[in-house]
Structure formats: structure tokens, C-alpha cells
């Protein structure tokens, strides 16, 4: 049945709680209120306060507690209320969650999920519109996932909960309710580390993820004379190198579109990957369309910060005519 991305996440959590008594869900207002966006609505009433519960306003404690739970046999799904609030808990992620498998020489794993709404587009306050791909994707030992559709959101979250290692599940908040998609009611998983070719093409490869996949799709919809292959990366870490390289070898032109700021962003890593493994197939220098190297503007100016349909369309047209 058609559901939103938000409803797909709720459905995945409901299914995980029902199927595995070791799964627990918690965070600031995640219990009684169902979260600030109501992603966890109804779960506490169904599964009780011992399995779906509220926490103090202390992100380091939320993530630290999840690590302890995971090491001792539970499967915690911790919610950070907004992206910019994750920084107090960053220490726990980097120094403990990401390293514990290595520290214990494989004797212990940390099967935990940290859910966090990310990105802008909702005219929010400071610390409510951050893009965390670079900060979290850079850390060995953390898997970083970001869905762009309801189908992927449900399947990736179920895979993340089952995964033996810590997964950061980034939820693009501006597309929580931005459309519906038919999603199977039963259990299924979308593999972590596997990109999705949303649209096949022959002239340009474009990689995007999260909310910007839709912007790229809109940009190419009425693009005449240019065949664009769109790849939804889905997983920031690990990267699906094979899908990207095979696509670039076919098209010869490469573009990355993301919301995070430009410097040291994921686009730099992806372009480097293409240069290293498909350089002789390139017919033009790769292009990146990103946020600016500034703090995310507040409500009145935030729309200037993000890549938009017109900008993506113009850059595609320019890239298509560059001669080798």
C-alpha cells in the first residue's frame, strides 16, 4: 500500500519490535509523544515503556547507553532528535561504538542503530538543518545509510537493525511526508552498501542521495537530448564502488549532487574514486553541485544554500557539451 517515508520507518520499527524482543527504541520524546516528527508514534502504547521510552536531554548518554545495551545482547535503536544535536554524542560514536569490534579483536560487536533526521528544507532553527555525511562517513567502523524513498527506508532500516555493527540511519526530514510509494507490508531488507540505479542513461552519470535524488529526477525530466543515468547512493559508507565505476565507464561523464558543504564533502571522495578507477573513460572533468562552505542559513535564506532543480539542469547541459 502507498505510504510516506515517515510511515515506512515507523512500520520497520514496529516490525522489528514485534519480531525480536531484544529490540528497544528510545530517545528524547521518542516514547509517549512519538518523536518530534511522530516517527515513533504508537509504538510505546503497543510495546510498553520498557521497550519504547523517553530519555533525558543528553545525547552523549543516549548513545553511550545504546553502546552498553548492544554489547550486552540488546539491539537498541536510539533516536537523536535533530541532526545538529548529535555532536555531544559524537565522542561516544567515534571512541567506542566504531572501535569496539577492533578493540575486542572481534569478541564483541555493537549491533545498534542511531536514527537522526538530517538536512534542511523545513525552515528550522540553528542546529536543525545539518548534513552529516562527511563527519560520520569518515569514521571507520560506522556504517552510514540515507534513504530517498519509502521502500528503501523500510528495507534499509530493517537491514540496519539486523546488522552486527553500528549503523547511522540518516532520515532526510524534508521528504518525511513528501509523497507516497507502494511498500510491501511484510518483512524485507535492502542491502547496506548497494546503490540503486534509479534511471538508466548513456551520456552522464549523476550520483545523489536522500532528498536530492528527487531534485535530480525533476531536473532531468524535461532535459532534451541528454540521457542521464541517476544513481541513488543509499549508503555513504560503505560506498558501492562497482555500480558507480560501471556507470561512468558507460557514460564517460560524472556529476555528484549533495546538500553537504563542498570542501571535503562526499563529492570529493566520489570524484577521486572515479579518477582512480575510470580516468581513461572520462570525456570531461567531473562536476560537483553542493551546498556552500558556510553555516546553514536560517529560514529566510536556506533555500539559497541547497542545490536546486534549475542549477542541476544548467550544469548537466554544460557538462554534456564539454569536449574531451
Order of alpha helices (4+ residues) and beta strands (2+ residues): beta-alpha-beta-alpha-beta-alpha-beta-alpha-alpha-beta-alpha-beta-alpha-beta-beta-beta-beta-alpha-beta-beta-alpha-beta-alpha-beta-alpha
